[in-house]
Amino acid sequence: MNSKFTWINGRLVATADATVPFLTAGLHYGVAIFEGIRAYQTPRGLGVFRLREHMKRFDDSSRIVGFRDLPYSVDDLIEIVRSTVRANEFGDCYIRPLLWLADGGWHLTIDSGKPHVAVTVWEQAVYGGHGSPAGGLNACVSSFTRHHPNAMMTKAKVSGNYANSIMAKTDASRNGFDEAIMLDPQGYVAECTGANLFVVRNGKLITPPADAILEGITRDTVVAIAGDLGITVGESQLSRDHLYVVDEVFACGTAAEVVGITSIDHRPVGTGATGPVTTAIREAYLSAVRGGHARSDGWVTMV
């Protein structure tokens, strides 16, 4: 992972110097929230995809967890991200804002500490390591259950939540799979370890309801793009066996972009290759992030 500069608590420093003390409550207890954002080269220069929506969710996540009196507004955070991206002078890059519990917090309450904020940038390959979009990912249904909405705040992008994802993804990887699909506490399909999930059946696009998932910004983008393409989109509970009989399955997220899942639990999905609906949505998505789509002007913030 390469990164030149990190913005941390009000100043831009060399990333090697952007450190936190060992005795930091957010580190010990996972009390932090973050975002994953991408910047892409466009005909007008480097642009950050759906930056305002990401920073709004960042702000929402901090409030859901219980932080009060945040030190920066959404507009402040947008400008901090832009300046950090400019300082690093990368082309396509990945952006990570992070807010964590510091200056106290040892009594297991948010109010006994203060929020600290940092933003860093690095160059990163597409999540999943798929060499060819047509090849897709080989997935399994995980034995780990996704968080119950009343056990963890599923609408907040909380760092501690991702221990659940890491265990599921590690287990899948050790068993030879690229990705894990997680079920909710009722046994219905929720999402992948770091991405939302869609299926295609009889020409219709279906995604699990928002009840127990992180409402992804890429998920919202896919719904808009599908509507533009004339594809019917709906939310519906999906059981595990639905995954074995649908025509297409794909994952989507800032890191994953849009990638087909072509095998689940050693069963081919559809023809066993990325299908036409996934391909059409992927192509439109890549056009949007790079400034070539009709919606790009509203979605891309120039650096």
DAMOZI-V972797 format. One line per field, one symbol per residue. phi: phi as a letter, one per 40 degrees, with the letter a starting at -180 (. if undefined). A space follows every 50 residues. Layout:
BEGIN
phi=???
END
This chain:
BEGIN
phi=.bacbbcafgacbddcccbbcdcbccccbgcababbbbbbcbdchcbccf cccccccdccdcccchcbfccbcdcdcccccccccdccfccdabbbcabb cafhgccgbcccbbcbbabbbacaccdhgccbdccgbbbbccccccdccb cbcccbccdccccdcccccccccccgbcabbbccccgccbaccaacbbbb afgbcbbdccdbbcccccdccccccccccgccbabacbcdcdccbccaba baadccfbbcbbabfgbccfcgbdcccdcccccccccccbgbbccddcbb bcc
END
